[in-house]
Amino acid sequence: MRVVIIGGSGHVGTYLVPRLVEAGHDVVNITRGKSKPYLPNAAWGAVQSVHMDRTPAEQDGTFGAQIAALKPDVVIDMVCFTLASAQQIVAALAGQVQHFLHCGTIWVHGYPVQQPTTEDIPRKPFPKYQLTVTDIDPYLLDDYGGQKAAIEAYLLDQARRRAFPVTVLHPGHIVGPGHHPVNPQGNGNPNVFQQLARGEELLLPNIGMETVHHVHGDDVAQAFMRALQCWSLSVGEAFHVVSPAALTLRGYADSVAGWFGKEANLSFLSWEAFCQQVPERDWSMTWDHIAHSPNASIAKAQRLLGYQPRYTSLQAVQESVQWLIEQGVITV
């Protein structure tokens, strides 16, 4: 089939595009030309690259039409972040494609009601809101999960009302070589791994029992391929795409320290005390992660798509950390 992938040069596309080529598909990658695949692969030589900037093209109303003009059988949209974007491309592709695959996020769920969370749980994403912490300026969280939930609801409604052939896949925290993983403190600061590698003290909020849920980029690519291959079972459905199990912050920290022959030197602080000792750019991201504390079930993807992740959360993170060491970002 002729597969157009929007944003195929990113982390998931690094693995997905070669899989598509090797499966015999004619692949077109829509790119702004500002990024390259994280890992080399000869399969990219068979890929047609089309330079297109989504934002201005959507503003002048031509983006969907430009995608449709490429005559795709399948469109994989990795970089749709607003409901308006989804509506524009569906309007252009309705009746024109065999399959449309959208990359969502497990953050369509707000705080967990039950764990692991299944796809049939009603969506209650966090809206934009002000987080006020003692002696800390309010921090405005964005509406990423809310927009993704609105997109999912719209796309699945289009599938059921108008037979639009959509599948929605919700990854967790994507990791692998080339990517900075969410760390055991719940943020993106690579120095946390360095602290654990050296046996230095690491501050954790509360008692460190909140969760994060990673997934290797290649396992996300596997899920997209499975959905494409299992058309009759995947159309009109949404699937979580994560590792087999989430990690508690405390257990995650213990495991990382063990990679370097150390015991984790952990100190647990109240949330207010944690924010006073950790930079705002870090504690704000920590809050977003621990407020969600994701722990998503993959039973549906396993049952319907045959999804079988190759990597546990720790194995996926370990590849990222090794890459960070090789790049000199982490020194041990």
N, C-alpha and C positions, 0 to 999 in steps of 0.2 A: 504494500500500500504506500501511498504518498503521505508522509507524516510531516506536518509542520509543527515544530516545537518553538514556542515563544519563550525566550530566555534560556536557551539550551546550553549556554556557555558557563553556567553557574555550577554549584557544587553537585547537585543531583544530575544535571545534564552531563557533567564530566563522565558519569557512569552510564547514564541512560542513552545518550546518543550513540556510543559504540555498540550497545546492546541492540538498538534499533537497526543499525547498519548490518551487524552480524546476522540478524534475523531476516535480512533480505529486503528491508524497507528502503524506499527512496526518501531521504531525510533532508528537510530544509530547516535551517536554524535561523530564527529571527533574533538579531542581536544589534545592540547599539555600537558594537565594535570597541567597547571599553574594557572587556574582560576576555580572558582566554581560559580554556579548560584547565583545571587544577593539575591534571595528570596527562602526559602524552599518550596518544593512541593512534595507530596508523589508520583506523577507521575514519578519523576526521577528514582524511583526504578525499573521501567519497561524499562528503556533506556539502550541500549548497548553502552558503551563508548569504543572508539578505540583511543589509543594514537598514534598520528602521527604529526610530525613537517613538515609543508608544505614547508618551505624554502629549507632545504637540500634535501627533496624528489623531489622538482621541479628541483633542480640543477643537480641531477643525472637522471632526466627524468622519475621517477617512480610514481610521485604523482597521476597523472590521472589514471594510470593502477591500483594503489592500491584502488582508489575510485571505479572504475569499477568492481574490484574483489569482492566488497561487494554486488554486484547484486542489486543495487537500482532501484526502479521504479521511484523515485523522488530524485533529489539532490537539496538542498538549500545551496547556497554558500554565507556565510555572510562575508567572509574575503578575497575576491579577489581584489587586489589593482593595478595590472599591466596587460597590454595587453598580455604579454607573459604568465602570469598565466592563463588567460582566454583561450588563444589559446591551451595551453597544456591540460586543462581539457575537452574542447570541442572535441578535437581530440580523446580523450579516451572514451567519452560518446556518441558520435554521433551514432545514431541507437540503443543505449543501454538503453535509459531512456524515460519515458513517458513525463517528465516535468523537466525542469531545471530552478530554480529561483535564480536570482542574486540580491544582495543588492548593489544598487548604492548610489547616493547622489544628492541632489538638487544643489550641486555645479558643476554639469555638465554645468550649466548656469553660465556665468560670471556676469557682471553687468546687471541689469534688463533693458529691453527695454520697456516692458509694465508690468503693475501689475494688478491683479495677473498673474504670468507667467504660461503659459500652456505648455504641453508636446510637442506641435508641433513647438515651437519656435526653430530656428536653434541654434545649440550649439556653443557657443563662450567662452569656459572656459578660465580662466586665466592661462597662461603658467608660467613656472619659470621666475621670474624677480626680479630685484633689486629695493627695495623701498628705496629711499634716502630722509631723513628728515633732516632739518637744524640742525646741531650740533649733529646728531645721526648717528652712523655707519649704513651703508646700511644693510638691513635685507633681507635675501634670502627666498622667499616664495617657498613652495614645489609645485609639480605638481599634487596634489591629484585630483583636479577637472578635469584636462586634461587627466590623466590616466583613470579616471572613464568614461569620455566622449568617449575615444577611445575604452574602453571595451564595452560600450553600443552600439556604432556604429558597432563594430565587431559582437556582439551577435545578434543584430537585422538583420544584413546582413546574418548571418548564418541561421536565421529563414526563411528569404525570399528566399534565394537561395537554401538552402539544407534542409528546413523543420525541422531545429533543434528547438525543442519545448521549447523555452526560454521565460521567463517573467522577466522584469527588474523593480524593485521597488526602488524609490528614496526617502529615508527618509530625513527629516530636522534635526534639532538639537535634538538628542534623549535625553530624560530626564525621570525621575522617581526615586523611591528609589534606592540608591546605586550609583547614577550618579551625578556628579557635573554639574549643568546646565550652559549654556551660560548665563551670568548675564546682568543686564541693562546697563553695561558699554561696553558690547560686547566682554567680555573675560571670562576666567574660574576662576578668583580669587573669592573664597567664601567670602572674607572679604567685598566685595561690598554689599552683603546681610546684613552683620552685620552693616555696616555703615548706611544703610537705616533703619534697625530695631532700631537703636539708635538715629536717627535723625541727624546724622553727615553729613557734607558736602560731596557730591559726584560730581566728575568732569565728565562731558560728552563732547565729541568732537562736534564741530559745534553747531547746535541747537537741537541735540538729535532726529532728525526725521528719521534717518536711521532705518532699520528694521532687526529683527531676526525672525526666524520661527521654533518653537519647535514642537515636537511630543512626546507623551508618548510611552515608549517601548512597552506597551501592545497594543497600537493602530497600531504600526508597525507590531506586531505579527498578529493582526486581518487582516491587509491587505495581508500578506503572505497567511493566511488561505483562504481568499476570492479568491485570485488569483488561489490557488490550486483547490478550489471547482469550479471555473468558468473557467475551462481549455480552452474551445472553444473560450471564449472572451478575455482571458488574454495572450494566446500564441502569440508571435510576437509583443507584445506591451510593452510600458514603462509607468509607473504611478508614479505621485508624491504621497508621503505618509507623510502628515503633519497634523497639527491641522487645524480647520476651518479658522483661521485667524492669520496673522503675528502680531508682536508687534513693535511699535516704541520704541526706547530706552527710550525716555522721558516718554511715557505712561506706559511702563513697570516699570520704577523706581517709578512713582507715585503710581502704584498699589501695589508694594511690600511694600513700606513704609506704605501704608494703612492697610496692614495685621497686622502691629504692632501698630496701632493707631497713626501713625506719618504722618506728611507731608514731602514729599521729599524735602531735602535741596540741590538743584541742582545749579551748576555753569557751565556755558558753555564757552568753550575755543576754539580758533582756533586749527587746527590740530597740528601745530608746537608747540604751547604752551602746548597742551595736552601731547605731547610726552616728553616734558621737565619736566613735573611734575608727570608722571606715569611711573613705571618701564617698561623697554623694553619688558620683557616677557609678560606684559599685553597689552601695546599699539600695539605690533606686532599682537597679536591675535585680538584685537579690529579692527585694519585695515583690516584684512582678512574678518571679518564679515561685517563691514560697506561698504567695497568695493563691496561685493556681494549684501548686503541689500536684502536678499531673501524674496519673498512673492509669494508662489506657489499656484496654483489652484489645488483643489482636485475634480473638477467637473467630470473629466474623470473616476477616480476611483469610485466615487459615482455612476455614470451612468452605467458603465460596470460591476463593481464588487460588488456594494452595500456597499461600504466602508462607514462607519459612525463612525468617531472617537468619543470615549466616553469623551475625555478630550479637553477642550480649552487649549491654550498655558499656560495661567496663572494657571489653575487647575493642569496641568502636572508639571509645575515648583514648585508649592506649595508643592507637594508631595516630590520633591527632597529637597527643603529647610527644610521641617519638618524632613526628614531623616538626613540632615546635622546637625540640632539642636540636635537631639537625639544622634548623634555620637560625639557631643562636638566640631565639626568643626566650628560651628557658636555659639556664646554665645550672648544672648540678655538680 
